[in-house]
Amino acid sequence: MPRQSEKLLQLLREVSQSGKTKSKSLVGEELNESGVLDRALLDKQIGIILEGASANPSLSQVMESHLNAFQEFMREGDIPGSAREVCALLSLEANELRRAALLSLMVRLAGKRKFDPVAAYILENRTARGTGRA
């Protein structure tokens, strides 16, 4: 069985390669594409996050668990489940730039079009909680 950090290191390699395939959209349409906003800064931050997680076994397990669950929920079309995993992953980071980098990674993993309903769900529920309508 592969070590937990191997998946994160594989994601790091794929993100590093993504800079070579440019997308005209703001965010890359797929994991192997880098969008206009992703190109340098977000890719660097994703690398820092993944390298740091792979060096820390407990963080590595938590991140990998959430990423695996996120991908499984996306495959099943479970928008609320996917949204919970997105929020859980984003809560691991306090730094806004690194949150943006994690979000970029999840958009690439899911594909932008498949991620849009998840983003809408998160925004709708955040708005509903903010207005007391949850």
CORUR-V981500 format. One record per backbone hydrogen bond with DSSP energy under -0.5 kcal/mol. CO is the residue of the C=O (numbers start at 0). NH is the residue of the N-H. If there is no record, write none. Layout:
co=CO nh=NH
co=CO nh=NH
This chain:
co=2 nh=5
co=2 nh=6
co=3 nh=6
co=3 nh=7
co=4 nh=8
co=5 nh=9
co=6 nh=10
co=7 nh=11
co=8 nh=12
co=9 nh=13
co=10 nh=14
co=11 nh=15
co=12 nh=16
co=13 nh=17
co=14 nh=18
co=15 nh=18
co=16 nh=19
co=17 nh=20
co=17 nh=33
co=19 nh=21
co=20 nh=33
co=24 nh=35
co=25 nh=36
co=25 nh=37
co=28 nh=111
co=29 nh=32
co=32 nh=34
co=33 nh=22
co=34 nh=38
co=36 nh=41
co=37 nh=42
co=39 nh=43
co=40 nh=44
co=41 nh=45
co=42 nh=46
co=43 nh=47
co=44 nh=48
co=45 nh=49
co=46 nh=50
co=47 nh=51
co=48 nh=52
co=49 nh=53
co=50 nh=54
co=51 nh=55
co=52 nh=55
co=52 nh=59
co=54 nh=56
co=55 nh=59
co=56 nh=60
co=57 nh=61
co=58 nh=62
co=59 nh=63
co=60 nh=64
co=61 nh=65
co=62 nh=66
co=63 nh=67
co=64 nh=68
co=65 nh=69
co=66 nh=70
co=67 nh=71
co=68 nh=72
co=69 nh=73
co=70 nh=74
co=71 nh=75
co=72 nh=76
co=72 nh=77
co=73 nh=76
co=76 nh=78
co=77 nh=81
co=78 nh=82
co=79 nh=83
co=80 nh=84
co=81 nh=85
co=82 nh=86
co=83 nh=87
co=84 nh=88
co=85 nh=89
co=86 nh=90
co=88 nh=91
co=89 nh=92
co=94 nh=98
co=95 nh=99
co=96 nh=100
co=97 nh=101
co=98 nh=102
co=99 nh=103
co=100 nh=104
co=101 nh=105
co=102 nh=106
co=103 nh=107
co=104 nh=108
co=105 nh=109
co=106 nh=110
co=107 nh=30
co=110 nh=114
co=111 nh=115
co=112 nh=116
co=114 nh=117
co=114 nh=118
co=115 nh=119
co=116 nh=120
co=117 nh=121
co=118 nh=122
co=119 nh=123
co=120 nh=124
co=121 nh=125
co=122 nh=126
co=123 nh=127
co=124 nh=128
co=125 nh=129
co=126 nh=130
co=127 nh=132
co=127 nh=133
co=128 nh=131
